[in-house]
């Protein structure tokens, strides 16, 4: 926690998080497009982030360390791949 991608917060996790995560009266997050996490370099993004940045499954993203909008260092050498878009 505390990392960013183009102003959006990043949370490092795995699929088990989504078994427990609930919102709006105990609703689970659902997959709008793509797949759940299969590899350590996979990323899931929210529908708002996908729409705002124009991302789709298969796109690469670079995570920035730090809590500012741009962060202070990036993982240019280890991009993540958008596996899916959550709704």
PDB file with one MODEL, atoms N, CA, C and O in Angstrom:
MODEL        1
ATOM      1  N   UNK A   1       0.844  -1.174   0.000  1.00  0.00           N
ATOM      2  CA  UNK A   1       0.000   0.000   0.000  1.00  0.00           C
ATOM      3  C   UNK A   1       0.887   1.233   0.000  1.00  0.00           C
ATOM      4  O   UNK A   1       1.993   1.221   0.539  1.00  0.00           O
ATOM      5  N   UNK A   2       0.391   2.282  -0.605  1.00  0.00           N
ATOM      6  CA  UNK A   2       1.152   3.523  -0.668  1.00  0.00           C
ATOM      7  C   UNK A   2       1.748   3.772  -2.044  1.00  0.00           C
ATOM      8  O   UNK A   2       2.202   4.882  -2.321  1.00  0.00           O
ATOM      9  N   UNK A   3       1.757   2.767  -2.911  1.00  0.00           N
ATOM     10  CA  UNK A   3       2.245   2.972  -4.272  1.00  0.00           C
ATOM     11  C   UNK A   3       1.111   3.520  -5.132  1.00  0.00           C
ATOM     12  O   UNK A   3      -0.058   3.480  -4.750  1.00  0.00           O
ATOM     13  N   UNK A   4       1.488   4.033  -6.306  1.00  0.00           N
ATOM     14  CA  UNK A   4       0.517   4.674  -7.194  1.00  0.00           C
ATOM     15  C   UNK A   4       0.767   4.295  -8.646  1.00  0.00           C
ATOM     16  O   UNK A   4       1.849   3.844  -9.024  1.00  0.00           O
ATOM     17  N   UNK A   5      -0.271   4.494  -9.439  1.00  0.00           N
ATOM     18  CA  UNK A   5      -0.144   4.446 -10.889  1.00  0.00           C
ATOM     19  C   UNK A   5      -0.973   5.599 -11.430  1.00  0.00           C
ATOM     20  O   UNK A   5      -2.202   5.577 -11.374  1.00  0.00           O
ATOM     21  N   UNK A   6      -0.285   6.603 -11.953  1.00  0.00           N
ATOM     22  CA  UNK A   6      -0.920   7.782 -12.530  1.00  0.00           C
ATOM     23  C   UNK A   6      -1.990   8.369 -11.617  1.00  0.00           C
ATOM     24  O   UNK A   6      -3.081   8.723 -12.064  1.00  0.00           O
ATOM     25  N   UNK A   7      -1.660   8.467 -10.331  1.00  0.00           N
ATOM     26  CA  UNK A   7      -2.565   9.067  -9.362  1.00  0.00           C
ATOM     27  C   UNK A   7      -3.529   8.105  -8.698  1.00  0.00           C
ATOM     28  O   UNK A   7      -4.182   8.473  -7.721  1.00  0.00           O
ATOM     29  N   UNK A   8      -3.638   6.879  -9.200  1.00  0.00           N
ATOM     30  CA  UNK A   8      -4.527   5.878  -8.609  1.00  0.00           C
ATOM     31  C   UNK A   8      -3.740   5.021  -7.628  1.00  0.00           C
ATOM     32  O   UNK A   8      -2.602   4.643  -7.907  1.00  0.00           O
ATOM     33  N   UNK A   9      -4.335   4.713  -6.486  1.00  0.00           N
ATOM     34  CA  UNK A   9      -3.675   3.892  -5.472  1.00  0.00           C
ATOM     35  C   UNK A   9      -3.544   2.449  -5.922  1.00  0.00           C
ATOM     36  O   UNK A   9      -4.368   1.931  -6.676  1.00  0.00           O
ATOM     37  N   UNK A  10      -2.477   1.810  -5.434  1.00  0.00           N
ATOM     38  CA  UNK A  10      -2.180   0.418  -5.761  1.00  0.00           C
ATOM     39  C   UNK A  10      -2.185  -0.402  -4.475  1.00  0.00           C
ATOM     40  O   UNK A  10      -1.632   0.022  -3.460  1.00  0.00           O
ATOM     41  N   UNK A  11      -2.800  -1.554  -4.520  1.00  0.00           N
ATOM     42  CA  UNK A  11      -2.820  -2.474  -3.393  1.00  0.00           C
ATOM     43  C   UNK A  11      -2.276  -3.811  -3.869  1.00  0.00           C
ATOM     44  O   UNK A  11      -2.840  -4.425  -4.775  1.00  0.00           O
ATOM     45  N   UNK A  12      -1.188  -4.266  -3.268  1.00  0.00           N
ATOM     46  CA  UNK A  12      -0.622  -5.569  -3.619  1.00  0.00           C
ATOM     47  C   UNK A  12      -1.400  -6.664  -2.913  1.00  0.00           C
ATOM     48  O   UNK A  12      -1.552  -6.626  -1.692  1.00  0.00           O
ATOM     49  N   UNK A  13      -1.893  -7.637  -3.663  1.00  0.00           N
ATOM     50  CA  UNK A  13      -2.705  -8.702  -3.092  1.00  0.00           C
ATOM     51  C   UNK A  13      -2.727  -9.915  -4.020  1.00  0.00           C
ATOM     52  O   UNK A  13      -2.007  -9.966  -5.017  1.00  0.00           O
ATOM     53  N   UNK A  14      -3.553 -10.873  -3.677  1.00  0.00           N
ATOM     54  CA  UNK A  14      -3.795 -12.013  -4.559  1.00  0.00           C
ATOM     55  C   UNK A  14      -5.300 -12.273  -4.583  1.00  0.00           C
ATOM     56  O   UNK A  14      -6.062 -11.521  -3.974  1.00  0.00           O
ATOM     57  N   UNK A  15      -5.731 -13.309  -5.266  1.00  0.00           N
ATOM     58  CA  UNK A  15      -7.157 -13.562  -5.426  1.00  0.00           C
ATOM     59  C   UNK A  15      -7.888 -13.809  -4.114  1.00  0.00           C
ATOM     60  O   UNK A  15      -9.100 -13.601  -4.047  1.00  0.00           O
ATOM     61  N   UNK A  16      -7.194 -14.243  -3.074  1.00  0.00           N
ATOM     62  CA  UNK A  16      -7.878 -14.511  -1.807  1.00  0.00           C
ATOM     63  C   UNK A  16      -8.500 -13.237  -1.223  1.00  0.00           C
ATOM     64  O   UNK A  16      -9.489 -13.310  -0.493  1.00  0.00           O
ATOM     65  N   UNK A  17      -7.933 -12.087  -1.537  1.00  0.00           N
ATOM     66  CA  UNK A  17      -8.498 -10.818  -1.073  1.00  0.00           C
ATOM     67  C   UNK A  17      -9.945 -10.677  -1.552  1.00  0.00           C
ATOM     68  O   UNK A  17     -10.805 -10.205  -0.808  1.00  0.00           O
ATOM     69  N   UNK A  18     -10.206 -11.081  -2.774  1.00  0.00           N
ATOM     70  CA  UNK A  18     -11.529 -10.899  -3.367  1.00  0.00           C
ATOM     71  C   UNK A  18     -12.568 -11.880  -2.829  1.00  0.00           C
ATOM     72  O   UNK A  18     -13.768 -11.690  -3.031  1.00  0.00           O
ATOM     73  N   UNK A  19     -12.114 -12.919  -2.150  1.00  0.00           N
ATOM     74  CA  UNK A  19     -13.046 -13.817  -1.487  1.00  0.00           C
ATOM     75  C   UNK A  19     -13.662 -13.144  -0.262  1.00  0.00           C
ATOM     76  O   UNK A  19     -14.774 -13.485   0.143  1.00  0.00           O
ATOM     77  N   UNK A  20     -12.940 -12.188   0.330  1.00  0.00           N
ATOM     78  CA  UNK A  20     -13.381 -11.534   1.556  1.00  0.00           C
ATOM     79  C   UNK A  20     -13.853 -10.104   1.358  1.00  0.00           C
ATOM     80  O   UNK A  20     -14.604  -9.588   2.185  1.00  0.00           O
ATOM     81  N   UNK A  21     -13.434  -9.455   0.287  1.00  0.00           N
ATOM     82  CA  UNK A  21     -13.768  -8.054   0.040  1.00  0.00           C
ATOM     83  C   UNK A  21     -15.246  -7.923  -0.337  1.00  0.00           C
ATOM     84  O   UNK A  21     -15.732  -8.620  -1.228  1.00  0.00           O
ATOM     85  N   UNK A  22     -15.960  -7.016   0.357  1.00  0.00           N
ATOM     86  CA  UNK A  22     -17.367  -6.759   0.086  1.00  0.00           C
ATOM     87  C   UNK A  22     -17.603  -5.246   0.063  1.00  0.00           C
ATOM     88  O   UNK A  22     -16.850  -4.477   0.661  1.00  0.00           O
ATOM     89  N   UNK A  23     -18.643  -4.848  -0.625  1.00  0.00           N
ATOM     90  CA  UNK A  23     -19.040  -3.447  -0.633  1.00  0.00           C
ATOM     91  C   UNK A  23     -20.562  -3.376  -0.771  1.00  0.00           C
ATOM     92  O   UNK A  23     -21.195  -4.387  -1.077  1.00  0.00           O
ATOM     93  N   UNK A  24     -21.144  -2.235  -0.558  1.00  0.00           N
ATOM     94  CA  UNK A  24     -22.577  -1.967  -0.768  1.00  0.00           C
ATOM     95  C   UNK A  24     -23.477  -3.123  -0.345  1.00  0.00           C
ATOM     96  O   UNK A  24     -24.047  -3.825  -1.180  1.00  0.00           O
ATOM     97  N   UNK A  25     -23.590  -3.303   0.942  1.00  0.00           N
ATOM     98  CA  UNK A  25     -24.478  -4.335   1.496  1.00  0.00           C
ATOM     99  C   UNK A  25     -24.051  -5.746   1.145  1.00  0.00           C
ATOM    100  O   UNK A  25     -24.851  -6.568   0.698  1.00  0.00           O
ATOM    101  N   UNK A  26     -22.784  -6.004   1.355  1.00  0.00           N
ATOM    102  CA  UNK A  26     -22.235  -7.354   1.246  1.00  0.00           C
ATOM    103  C   UNK A  26     -22.127  -7.894  -0.189  1.00  0.00           C
ATOM    104  O   UNK A  26     -22.198  -9.105  -0.399  1.00  0.00           O
ATOM    105  N   UNK A  27     -21.956  -7.009  -1.167  1.00  0.00           N
ATOM    106  CA  UNK A  27     -21.786  -7.445  -2.558  1.00  0.00           C
ATOM    107  C   UNK A  27     -20.310  -7.718  -2.833  1.00  0.00           C
ATOM    108  O   UNK A  27     -19.435  -7.013  -2.331  1.00  0.00           O
ATOM    109  N   UNK A  28     -20.045  -8.743  -3.631  1.00  0.00           N
ATOM    110  CA  UNK A  28     -18.674  -9.063  -4.050  1.00  0.00           C
ATOM    111  C   UNK A  28     -18.323  -8.282  -5.310  1.00  0.00           C
ATOM    112  O   UNK A  28     -19.192  -7.921  -6.103  1.00  0.00           O
ATOM    113  N   UNK A  29     -17.037  -8.033  -5.471  1.00  0.00           N
ATOM    114  CA  UNK A  29     -16.573  -7.448  -6.733  1.00  0.00           C
ATOM    115  C   UNK A  29     -16.720  -8.487  -7.831  1.00  0.00           C
ATOM    116  O   UNK A  29     -16.557  -9.684  -7.593  1.00  0.00           O
ATOM    117  N   UNK A  30     -17.026  -8.029  -9.017  1.00  0.00           N
ATOM    118  CA  UNK A  30     -17.168  -8.950 -10.140  1.00  0.00           C
ATOM    119  C   UNK A  30     -16.206  -8.553 -11.258  1.00  0.00           C
ATOM    120  O   UNK A  30     -15.701  -7.431 -11.286  1.00  0.00           O
ATOM    121  N   UNK A  31     -15.965  -9.469 -12.161  1.00  0.00           N
ATOM    122  CA  UNK A  31     -15.068  -9.239 -13.290  1.00  0.00           C
ATOM    123  C   UNK A  31     -15.892  -8.753 -14.484  1.00  0.00           C
ATOM    124  O   UNK A  31     -16.796  -9.448 -14.949  1.00  0.00           O
ATOM    125  N   UNK A  32     -15.569  -7.552 -14.974  1.00  0.00           N
ATOM    126  CA  UNK A  32     -16.252  -7.031 -16.160  1.00  0.00           C
ATOM    127  C   UNK A  32     -15.620  -7.559 -17.440  1.00  0.00           C
ATOM    128  O   UNK A  32     -16.314  -7.954 -18.377  1.00  0.00           O
ATOM    129  N   UNK A  33     -14.282  -7.559 -17.463  1.00  0.00           N
ATOM    130  CA  UNK A  33     -13.531  -8.020 -18.633  1.00  0.00           C
ATOM    131  C   UNK A  33     -12.252  -8.667 -18.163  1.00  0.00           C
ATOM    132  O   UNK A  33     -11.649  -8.222 -17.186  1.00  0.00           O
ATOM    133  N   UNK A  34     -11.833  -9.707 -18.844  1.00  0.00           N
ATOM    134  CA  UNK A  34     -10.551 -10.323 -18.536  1.00  0.00           C
ATOM    135  C   UNK A  34     -10.659 -11.444 -17.528  1.00  0.00           C
ATOM    136  O   UNK A  34     -11.700 -12.090 -17.402  1.00  0.00           O
ATOM    137  N   UNK A  35      -9.554 -11.671 -16.802  1.00  0.00           N
ATOM    138  CA  UNK A  35      -9.431 -12.796 -15.886  1.00  0.00           C
ATOM    139  C   UNK A  35      -8.915 -12.343 -14.529  1.00  0.00           C
ATOM    140  O   UNK A  35      -8.435 -11.220 -14.374  1.00  0.00           O
ATOM    141  N   UNK A  36      -9.022 -13.238 -13.546  1.00  0.00           N
ATOM    142  CA  UNK A  36      -8.468 -13.016 -12.225  1.00  0.00           C
ATOM    143  C   UNK A  36      -6.949 -13.170 -12.297  1.00  0.00           C
ATOM    144  O   UNK A  36      -6.414 -13.548 -13.340  1.00  0.00           O
ATOM    145  N   UNK A  37      -6.261 -12.885 -11.212  1.00  0.00           N
ATOM    146  CA  UNK A  37      -4.804 -12.954 -11.132  1.00  0.00           C
ATOM    147  C   UNK A  37      -4.335 -14.400 -11.295  1.00  0.00           C
ATOM    148  O   UNK A  37      -4.808 -15.299 -10.600  1.00  0.00           O
ATOM    149  N   UNK A  38      -3.406 -14.610 -12.217  1.00  0.00           N
ATOM    150  CA  UNK A  38      -2.809 -15.932 -12.418  1.00  0.00           C
ATOM    151  C   UNK A  38      -1.309 -15.922 -12.181  1.00  0.00           C
ATOM    152  O   UNK A  38      -0.731 -16.952 -11.833  1.00  0.00           O
ATOM    153  N   UNK A  39      -0.665 -14.763 -12.367  1.00  0.00           N
ATOM    154  CA  UNK A  39       0.783 -14.637 -12.252  1.00  0.00           C
ATOM    155  C   UNK A  39       1.118 -13.446 -11.348  1.00  0.00           C
ATOM    156  O   UNK A  39       0.307 -12.534 -11.188  1.00  0.00           O
ATOM    157  N   UNK A  40       2.297 -13.461 -10.771  1.00  0.00           N
ATOM    158  CA  UNK A  40       2.686 -12.392  -9.840  1.00  0.00           C
ATOM    159  C   UNK A  40       2.781 -11.025 -10.515  1.00  0.00           C
ATOM    160  O   UNK A  40       2.757 -10.003  -9.828  1.00  0.00           O
ATOM    161  N   UNK A  41       2.887 -10.982 -11.828  1.00  0.00           N
ATOM    162  CA  UNK A  41       2.948  -9.695 -12.510  1.00  0.00           C
ATOM    163  C   UNK A  41       1.608  -9.277 -13.115  1.00  0.00           C
ATOM    164  O   UNK A  41       1.544  -8.343 -13.914  1.00  0.00           O
ATOM    165  N   UNK A  42       0.534  -9.981 -12.728  1.00  0.00           N
ATOM    166  CA  UNK A  42      -0.814  -9.607 -13.162  1.00  0.00           C
ATOM    167  C   UNK A  42      -1.364  -8.510 -12.266  1.00  0.00           C
ATOM    168  O   UNK A  42      -1.015  -8.423 -11.089  1.00  0.00           O
ATOM    169  N   UNK A  43      -2.224  -7.675 -12.828  1.00  0.00           N
ATOM    170  CA  UNK A  43      -2.894  -6.616 -12.077  1.00  0.00           C
ATOM    171  C   UNK A  43      -4.378  -6.611 -12.436  1.00  0.00           C
ATOM    172  O   UNK A  43      -4.759  -6.865 -13.579  1.00  0.00           O
ATOM    173  N   UNK A  44      -5.186  -6.321 -11.454  1.00  0.00           N
ATOM    174  CA  UNK A  44      -6.608  -6.081 -11.669  1.00  0.00           C
ATOM    175  C   UNK A  44      -6.839  -4.608 -11.427  1.00  0.00           C
ATOM    176  O   UNK A  44      -6.274  -4.031 -10.498  1.00  0.00           O
ATOM    177  N   UNK A  45      -7.666  -3.993 -12.257  1.00  0.00           N
ATOM    178  CA  UNK A  45      -7.957  -2.572 -12.086  1.00  0.00           C
ATOM    179  C   UNK A  45      -9.474  -2.390 -12.023  1.00  0.00           C
ATOM    180  O   UNK A  45     -10.236  -3.208 -12.537  1.00  0.00           O
ATOM    181  N   UNK A  46      -9.884  -1.314 -11.391  1.00  0.00           N
ATOM    182  CA  UNK A  46     -11.299  -0.995 -11.308  1.00  0.00           C
ATOM    183  C   UNK A  46     -11.814  -0.393 -12.598  1.00  0.00           C
ATOM    184  O   UNK A  46     -11.048   0.113 -13.418  1.00  0.00           O
ATOM    185  N   UNK A  47     -13.123  -0.457 -12.764  1.00  0.00           N
ATOM    186  CA  UNK A  47     -13.753   0.057 -13.983  1.00  0.00           C
ATOM    187  C   UNK A  47     -13.495   1.551 -14.168  1.00  0.00           C
ATOM    188  O   UNK A  47     -13.290   2.006 -15.293  1.00  0.00           O
ATOM    189  N   UNK A  48     -13.504   2.321 -13.074  1.00  0.00           N
ATOM    190  CA  UNK A  48     -13.257   3.760 -13.162  1.00  0.00           C
ATOM    191  C   UNK A  48     -11.836   4.040 -13.642  1.00  0.00           C
ATOM    192  O   UNK A  48     -11.621   4.915 -14.480  1.00  0.00           O
ATOM    193  N   UNK A  49     -10.875   3.303 -13.113  1.00  0.00           N
ATOM    194  CA  UNK A  49      -9.480   3.464 -13.539  1.00  0.00           C
ATOM    195  C   UNK A  49      -9.330   3.090 -15.009  1.00  0.00           C
ATOM    196  O   UNK A  49      -8.679   3.804 -15.772  1.00  0.00           O
ATOM    197  N   UNK A  50      -9.928   1.977 -15.402  1.00  0.00           N
ATOM    198  CA  UNK A  50      -9.853   1.536 -16.801  1.00  0.00           C
ATOM    199  C   UNK A  50     -10.448   2.578 -17.744  1.00  0.00           C
ATOM    200  O   UNK A  50      -9.867   2.882 -18.785  1.00  0.00           O
ATOM    201  N   UNK A  51     -11.598   3.119 -17.380  1.00  0.00           N
ATOM    202  CA  UNK A  51     -12.235   4.129 -18.229  1.00  0.00           C
ATOM    203  C   UNK A  51     -11.429   5.413 -18.284  1.00  0.00           C
ATOM    204  O   UNK A  51     -11.273   6.010 -19.350  1.00  0.00           O
ATOM    205  N   UNK A  52     -10.911   5.841 -17.127  1.00  0.00           N
ATOM    206  CA  UNK A  52     -10.160   7.083 -17.052  1.00  0.00           C
ATOM    207  C   UNK A  52      -8.862   7.031 -17.851  1.00  0.00           C
ATOM    208  O   UNK A  52      -8.492   8.000 -18.514  1.00  0.00           O
ATOM    209  N   UNK A  53      -8.171   5.884 -17.782  1.00  0.00           N
ATOM    210  CA  UNK A  53      -6.860   5.763 -18.432  1.00  0.00           C
ATOM    211  C   UNK A  53      -6.906   4.990 -19.750  1.00  0.00           C
ATOM    212  O   UNK A  53      -5.883   4.856 -20.422  1.00  0.00           O
ATOM    213  N   UNK A  54      -8.069   4.487 -20.120  1.00  0.00           N
ATOM    214  CA  UNK A  54      -8.218   3.773 -21.391  1.00  0.00           C
ATOM    215  C   UNK A  54      -7.560   2.401 -21.405  1.00  0.00           C
ATOM    216  O   UNK A  54      -7.126   1.937 -22.459  1.00  0.00           O
ATOM    217  N   UNK A  55      -7.478   1.741 -20.242  1.00  0.00           N
ATOM    218  CA  UNK A  55      -6.807   0.441 -20.148  1.00  0.00           C
ATOM    219  C   UNK A  55      -7.764  -0.713 -20.403  1.00  0.00           C
ATOM    220  O   UNK A  55      -8.955  -0.650 -20.098  1.00  0.00           O
ATOM    221  N   UNK A  56      -7.196  -1.765 -20.972  1.00  0.00           N
ATOM    222  CA  UNK A  56      -7.914  -3.007 -21.240  1.00  0.00           C
ATOM    223  C   UNK A  56      -7.029  -4.170 -20.839  1.00  0.00           C
ATOM    224  O   UNK A  56      -5.818  -3.996 -20.698  1.00  0.00           O
ATOM    225  N   UNK A  57      -7.598  -5.350 -20.650  1.00  0.00           N
ATOM    226  CA  UNK A  57      -6.766  -6.521 -20.355  1.00  0.00           C
ATOM    227  C   UNK A  57      -5.673  -6.690 -21.410  1.00  0.00           C
ATOM    228  O   UNK A  57      -5.914  -6.557 -22.610  1.00  0.00           O
ATOM    229  N   UNK A  58      -4.469  -6.988 -20.928  1.00  0.00           N
ATOM    230  CA  UNK A  58      -3.309  -7.148 -21.805  1.00  0.00           C
ATOM    231  C   UNK A  58      -2.392  -5.940 -21.814  1.00  0.00           C
ATOM    232  O   UNK A  58      -1.228  -6.056 -22.198  1.00  0.00           O
ATOM    233  N   UNK A  59      -2.894  -4.775 -21.397  1.00  0.00           N
ATOM    234  CA  UNK A  59      -2.060  -3.571 -21.355  1.00  0.00           C
ATOM    235  C   UNK A  59      -1.031  -3.669 -20.238  1.00  0.00           C
ATOM    236  O   UNK A  59      -1.264  -4.335 -19.230  1.00  0.00           O
ATOM    237  N   UNK A  60       0.112  -3.002 -20.420  1.00  0.00           N
ATOM    238  CA  UNK A  60       1.157  -2.937 -19.396  1.00  0.00           C
ATOM    239  C   UNK A  60       0.990  -1.664 -18.583  1.00  0.00           C
ATOM    240  O   UNK A  60       0.618  -0.616 -19.111  1.00  0.00           O
ATOM    241  N   UNK A  61       1.274  -1.774 -17.280  1.00  0.00           N
ATOM    242  CA  UNK A  61       1.275  -0.592 -16.419  1.00  0.00           C
ATOM    243  C   UNK A  61       2.546  -0.595 -15.577  1.00  0.00           C
ATOM    244  O   UNK A  61       3.080  -1.651 -15.237  1.00  0.00           O
ATOM    245  N   UNK A  62       3.017   0.596 -15.251  1.00  0.00           N
ATOM    246  CA  UNK A  62       4.216   0.780 -14.430  1.00  0.00           C
ATOM    247  C   UNK A  62       3.768   1.361 -13.091  1.00  0.00           C
ATOM    248  O   UNK A  62       3.068   2.372 -13.046  1.00  0.00           O
ATOM    249  N   UNK A  63       4.174   0.721 -12.019  1.00  0.00           N
ATOM    250  CA  UNK A  63       3.823   1.161 -10.673  1.00  0.00           C
ATOM    251  C   UNK A  63       4.913   2.091 -10.141  1.00  0.00           C
ATOM    252  O   UNK A  63       6.104   1.845 -10.334  1.00  0.00           O
ATOM    253  N   UNK A  64       4.485   3.163  -9.469  1.00  0.00           N
ATOM    254  CA  UNK A  64       5.420   4.112  -8.862  1.00  0.00           C
ATOM    255  C   UNK A  64       5.401   3.951  -7.352  1.00  0.00           C
ATOM    256  O   UNK A  64       4.338   3.837  -6.743  1.00  0.00           O
ATOM    257  N   UNK A  65       6.581   3.942  -6.756  1.00  0.00           N
ATOM    258  CA  UNK A  65       6.700   3.906  -5.302  1.00  0.00           C
ATOM    259  C   UNK A  65       6.355   5.262  -4.729  1.00  0.00           C
ATOM    260  O   UNK A  65       6.689   6.288  -5.321  1.00  0.00           O
ATOM    261  N   UNK A  66       5.699   5.284  -3.601  1.00  0.00           N
ATOM    262  CA  UNK A  66       5.407   6.536  -2.921  1.00  0.00           C
ATOM    263  C   UNK A  66       3.963   6.947  -3.043  1.00  0.00           C
ATOM    264  O   UNK A  66       3.238   6.486  -3.926  1.00  0.00           O
ATOM    265  N   UNK A  67       3.552   7.823  -2.144  1.00  0.00           N
ATOM    266  CA  UNK A  67       2.146   8.182  -2.023  1.00  0.00           C
ATOM    267  C   UNK A  67       1.733   9.384  -2.861  1.00  0.00           C
ATOM    268  O   UNK A  67       0.540   9.678  -2.942  1.00  0.00           O
ATOM    269  N   UNK A  68       2.666  10.088  -3.486  1.00  0.00           N
ATOM    270  CA  UNK A  68       2.296  11.233  -4.305  1.00  0.00           C
ATOM    271  C   UNK A  68       1.653  10.800  -5.614  1.00  0.00           C
ATOM    272  O   UNK A  68       1.662   9.616  -5.954  1.00  0.00           O
ATOM    273  N   UNK A  69       1.098  11.752  -6.344  1.00  0.00           N
ATOM    274  CA  UNK A  69       0.440  11.421  -7.608  1.00  0.00           C
ATOM    275  C   UNK A  69       1.376  10.730  -8.588  1.00  0.00           C
ATOM    276  O   UNK A  69       0.940   9.854  -9.335  1.00  0.00           O
ATOM    277  N   UNK A  70       2.624  11.095  -8.601  1.00  0.00           N
ATOM    278  CA  UNK A  70       3.580  10.502  -9.527  1.00  0.00           C
ATOM    279  C   UNK A  70       4.530   9.519  -8.857  1.00  0.00           C
ATOM    280  O   UNK A  70       5.151   8.710  -9.548  1.00  0.00           O
ATOM    281  N   UNK A  71       4.663   9.564  -7.544  1.00  0.00           N
ATOM    282  CA  UNK A  71       5.609   8.693  -6.850  1.00  0.00           C
ATOM    283  C   UNK A  71       7.017   9.215  -7.012  1.00  0.00           C
ATOM    284  O   UNK A  71       7.247  10.199  -7.714  1.00  0.00           O
ATOM    285  N   UNK A  72       7.965   8.553  -6.359  1.00  0.00           N
ATOM    286  CA  UNK A  72       9.347   9.021  -6.435  1.00  0.00           C
ATOM    287  C   UNK A  72      10.260   8.061  -7.169  1.00  0.00           C
ATOM    288  O   UNK A  72      11.397   8.423  -7.471  1.00  0.00           O
ATOM    289  N   UNK A  73       9.815   6.862  -7.466  1.00  0.00           N
ATOM    290  CA  UNK A  73      10.596   5.892  -8.241  1.00  0.00           C
ATOM    291  C   UNK A  73       9.617   4.940  -8.908  1.00  0.00           C
ATOM    292  O   UNK A  73       8.564   4.633  -8.350  1.00  0.00           O
ATOM    293  N   UNK A  74       9.960   4.478 -10.090  1.00  0.00           N
ATOM    294  CA  UNK A  74       9.062   3.571 -10.805  1.00  0.00           C
ATOM    295  C   UNK A  74       9.717   2.214 -11.014  1.00  0.00           C
ATOM    296  O   UNK A  74      10.939   2.077 -10.963  1.00  0.00           O
ATOM    297  N   UNK A  75       8.887   1.230 -11.246  1.00  0.00           N
ATOM    298  CA  UNK A  75       9.342  -0.126 -11.553  1.00  0.00           C
ATOM    299  C   UNK A  75       9.333  -0.314 -13.072  1.00  0.00           C
ATOM    300  O   UNK A  75       8.661  -1.210 -13.582  1.00  0.00           O
ATOM    301  N   UNK A  76      10.072   0.522 -13.788  1.00  0.00           N
ATOM    302  CA  UNK A  76      10.100   0.457 -15.252  1.00  0.00           C
ATOM    303  C   UNK A  76      10.541  -0.907 -15.761  1.00  0.00           C
ATOM    304  O   UNK A  76      10.102  -1.358 -16.819  1.00  0.00           O
ATOM    305  N   UNK A  77      11.413  -1.559 -14.999  1.00  0.00           N
ATOM    306  CA  UNK A  77      11.968  -2.837 -15.432  1.00  0.00           C
ATOM    307  C   UNK A  77      11.036  -4.014 -15.145  1.00  0.00           C
ATOM    308  O   UNK A  77      11.296  -5.131 -15.592  1.00  0.00           O
ATOM    309  N   UNK A  78       9.956  -3.773 -14.406  1.00  0.00           N
ATOM    310  CA  UNK A  78       9.024  -4.854 -14.041  1.00  0.00           C
ATOM    311  C   UNK A  78       7.581  -4.391 -14.209  1.00  0.00           C
ATOM    312  O   UNK A  78       6.881  -4.187 -13.218  1.00  0.00           O
ATOM    313  N   UNK A  79       7.129  -4.225 -15.446  1.00  0.00           N
ATOM    314  CA  UNK A  79       5.737  -3.779 -15.632  1.00  0.00           C
ATOM    315  C   UNK A  79       4.755  -4.867 -15.216  1.00  0.00           C
ATOM    316  O   UNK A  79       5.059  -6.059 -15.264  1.00  0.00           O
ATOM    317  N   UNK A  80       3.600  -4.433 -14.817  1.00  0.00           N
ATOM    318  CA  UNK A  80       2.499  -5.341 -14.557  1.00  0.00           C
ATOM    319  C   UNK A  80       1.633  -5.407 -15.803  1.00  0.00           C
ATOM    320  O   UNK A  80       1.672  -4.507 -16.642  1.00  0.00           O
ATOM    321  N   UNK A  81       0.860  -6.462 -15.923  1.00  0.00           N
ATOM    322  CA  UNK A  81      -0.051  -6.634 -17.064  1.00  0.00           C
ATOM    323  C   UNK A  81      -1.473  -6.662 -16.536  1.00  0.00           C
ATOM    324  O   UNK A  81      -1.787  -7.402 -15.603  1.00  0.00           O
ATOM    325  N   UNK A  82      -2.332  -5.849 -17.139  1.00  0.00           N
ATOM    326  CA  UNK A  82      -3.721  -5.827 -16.732  1.00  0.00           C
ATOM    327  C   UNK A  82      -4.348  -7.155 -17.113  1.00  0.00           C
ATOM    328  O   UNK A  82      -4.495  -7.466 -18.295  1.00  0.00           O
ATOM    329  N   UNK A  83      -4.721  -7.942 -16.099  1.00  0.00           N
ATOM    330  CA  UNK A  83      -5.377  -9.227 -16.341  1.00  0.00           C
ATOM    331  C   UNK A  83      -6.879  -9.049 -16.473  1.00  0.00           C
ATOM    332  O   UNK A  83      -7.524  -9.727 -17.273  1.00  0.00           O
ATOM    333  N   UNK A  84      -7.438  -8.130 -15.682  1.00  0.00           N
ATOM    334  CA  UNK A  84      -8.867  -7.942 -15.705  1.00  0.00           C
ATOM    335  C   UNK A  84      -9.305  -6.596 -15.179  1.00  0.00           C
ATOM    336  O   UNK A  84      -8.549  -5.879 -14.523  1.00  0.00           O
ATOM    337  N   UNK A  85     -10.563  -6.268 -15.489  1.00  0.00           N
ATOM    338  CA  UNK A  85     -11.184  -5.034 -15.035  1.00  0.00           C
ATOM    339  C   UNK A  85     -12.357  -5.413 -14.127  1.00  0.00           C
ATOM    340  O   UNK A  85     -13.263  -6.143 -14.529  1.00  0.00           O
ATOM    341  N   UNK A  86     -12.316  -4.902 -12.900  1.00  0.00           N
ATOM    342  CA  UNK A  86     -13.339  -5.210 -11.908  1.00  0.00           C
ATOM    343  C   UNK A  86     -14.511  -4.254 -12.008  1.00  0.00           C
ATOM    344  O   UNK A  86     -14.352  -3.088 -12.371  1.00  0.00           O
ATOM    345  N   UNK A  87     -15.686  -4.762 -11.682  1.00  0.00           N
ATOM    346  CA  UNK A  87     -16.886  -3.915 -11.694  1.00  0.00           C
ATOM    347  C   UNK A  87     -17.532  -3.887 -10.346  1.00  0.00           C
ATOM    348  O   UNK A  87     -18.554  -3.226 -10.165  1.00  0.00           O
TER     349      UNK A  87
ENDMDL
END
